């Protein structure tokens, strides 16, 4: 399957914002003198999982729009279940091995991709119509919404 240019563009945006927030978080740990290598590993796992989750969401939406409505809903439901199962497994691994992964760094950095999606939606609001950007619409579709807030 060819990756849609919009999926690539939005995933790159999420990566950049996640990287900036990760550096900020690492700096806070340094300032508080709580930085250890486990913080870096936790940050990598959490941020990587968040970015992967967003990318897989984009691929599933891309696939769903090419199908009829009932099949599209099935694709999105299956994607949702698999993506969150992956997130839970990776986070549990990070939490259960505290000698390798800092739990707080993992959990905080897992939120960075979500923050990126919502900031993109805020900055991409169409001033004339008040409609949200594609990532916000995709996020709403992933949650089973019909596009109405």
C-alpha positions as CSV (number, residue, x, y, z in Angstrom):
1,X,0.0,0.0,0.0
2,X,1.3,3.4,-0.9
3,X,1.4,5.9,1.9
4,X,-0.7,9.0,1.2
5,X,1.2,12.3,1.2
6,X,-1.1,13.7,3.9
7,X,-0.3,10.8,6.2
8,X,3.4,11.4,5.6
9,X,3.1,15.2,6.2
10,X,1.1,14.9,9.3
11,X,3.3,12.1,10.7
12,X,6.4,14.3,10.1
13,X,4.7,17.1,12.0
14,X,3.9,14.8,14.9
15,X,7.5,13.6,14.9
16,X,8.8,17.2,15.0
17,X,6.5,18.3,17.8
18,X,7.2,15.1,19.8
19,X,11.0,15.7,19.4
20,X,10.7,19.2,20.7
21,X,8.5,18.2,23.6
22,X,10.9,15.3,24.4
23,X,13.9,17.6,24.5
24,X,11.9,19.9,26.8
25,X,11.1,17.0,29.1
26,X,14.7,15.7,29.1
27,X,15.8,19.2,30.1
28,X,13.3,19.3,33.0
29,X,14.6,16.0,34.3
30,X,18.2,17.5,34.0
31,X,17.3,20.7,35.8
32,X,15.6,18.7,38.6
33,X,18.7,16.5,38.8
34,X,16.5,13.4,38.2
35,X,17.9,12.5,34.8
36,X,19.2,9.0,34.3
37,X,19.6,6.8,31.2
38,X,16.3,5.3,32.1
39,X,14.6,8.7,31.4
40,X,16.0,8.6,27.8
41,X,14.9,5.0,27.2
42,X,11.4,5.7,28.7
43,X,11.2,8.8,26.5
44,X,12.2,6.8,23.4
45,X,9.6,4.1,24.1
46,X,6.8,6.5,24.9
47,X,7.4,9.0,22.1
48,X,8.0,6.2,19.6
49,X,4.8,4.4,20.6
50,X,2.8,7.6,20.3
51,X,4.2,8.4,16.8
52,X,3.7,4.8,15.7
53,X,0.1,4.9,17.0
54,X,-0.5,8.1,15.0
55,X,1.1,6.7,11.8
56,X,-1.0,3.5,12.0
57,X,-4.1,5.6,12.6
58,X,-3.3,7.5,9.4
59,X,-2.8,4.2,7.4
60,X,-6.1,2.8,8.7
61,X,-8.0,5.9,7.8
62,X,-6.4,5.9,4.4
63,X,-7.5,2.3,3.9
64,X,-11.0,2.9,5.3
65,X,-11.8,5.8,3.0
66,X,-11.4,3.5,0.0
67,X,-14.1,1.1,1.3
68,X,-17.8,1.2,1.8
69,X,-19.1,2.6,5.1
70,X,-19.7,-0.7,7.0
71,X,-16.3,-2.1,6.0
72,X,-14.6,1.3,6.8
73,X,-16.1,1.1,10.3
74,X,-14.8,-2.4,10.8
75,X,-11.3,-1.4,9.6
76,X,-11.2,1.6,12.1
77,X,-12.5,-0.6,15.0
78,X,-9.9,-3.3,14.3
79,X,-7.2,-0.6,14.0
80,X,-8.3,1.0,17.2
81,X,-8.1,-2.2,19.1
82,X,-4.8,-3.3,17.7
83,X,-3.1,0.1,18.2
84,X,-4.2,0.4,21.8
85,X,-3.2,-3.2,22.5
86,X,0.2,-2.3,21.2
87,X,0.4,0.8,23.3
88,X,-0.7,-1.1,26.5
89,X,1.9,-3.8,25.9
90,X,4.8,-1.4,25.3
91,X,3.8,0.7,28.3
92,X,3.5,-2.3,30.5
93,X,7.0,-3.5,29.5
94,X,8.3,0.0,30.3
95,X,6.6,0.1,33.7
96,X,7.5,-3.5,34.6
97,X,11.2,-3.0,33.9
98,X,12.1,0.1,35.9
99,X,15.8,-0.6,35.7
100,X,15.6,0.2,32.0
101,X,12.7,2.6,31.6
102,X,11.6,5.5,33.7
103,X,7.8,5.1,34.1
104,X,7.1,8.9,34.2
105,X,9.2,9.7,31.2
106,X,7.4,6.8,29.3
107,X,3.9,8.0,30.3
108,X,4.6,11.7,29.7
109,X,6.2,11.2,26.3
110,X,3.4,8.9,25.2
111,X,1.1,12.0,25.4
112,X,3.4,14.1,23.1
113,X,1.8,12.8,19.8
114,X,-1.6,13.6,21.1
115,X,-0.5,17.1,22.1
116,X,0.9,17.5,18.5
117,X,-2.4,16.4,17.0
118,X,-4.5,18.9,19.0
119,X,-2.1,21.8,18.5
120,X,-2.2,21.1,14.8
121,X,-6.0,21.1,14.9
122,X,-6.0,24.4,16.7
123,X,-3.6,26.1,14.3
124,X,-5.3,24.6,11.2
125,X,-8.8,25.8,11.9
126,X,-10.2,27.4,8.9
127,X,-11.0,30.9,9.9
128,X,-13.9,31.3,7.5
129,X,-15.8,28.0,8.1
130,X,-14.5,27.0,11.6
131,X,-13.8,23.4,10.4
132,X,-11.0,21.4,11.9
133,X,-8.0,20.0,10.1
134,X,-7.8,16.4,8.8
135,X,-6.0,15.1,11.9
136,X,-8.7,16.3,14.2
137,X,-11.4,14.8,11.9
138,X,-9.4,11.5,11.7
139,X,-9.1,11.5,15.5
140,X,-12.9,12.0,15.8
141,X,-13.5,9.2,13.3
142,X,-11.2,6.9,15.3
143,X,-13.3,7.6,18.4
144,X,-16.5,6.6,16.6
145,X,-17.7,10.2,16.1
146,X,-19.7,11.4,13.2
147,X,-17.8,14.6,12.8
148,X,-20.1,16.7,15.0
149,X,-18.8,18.1,18.3
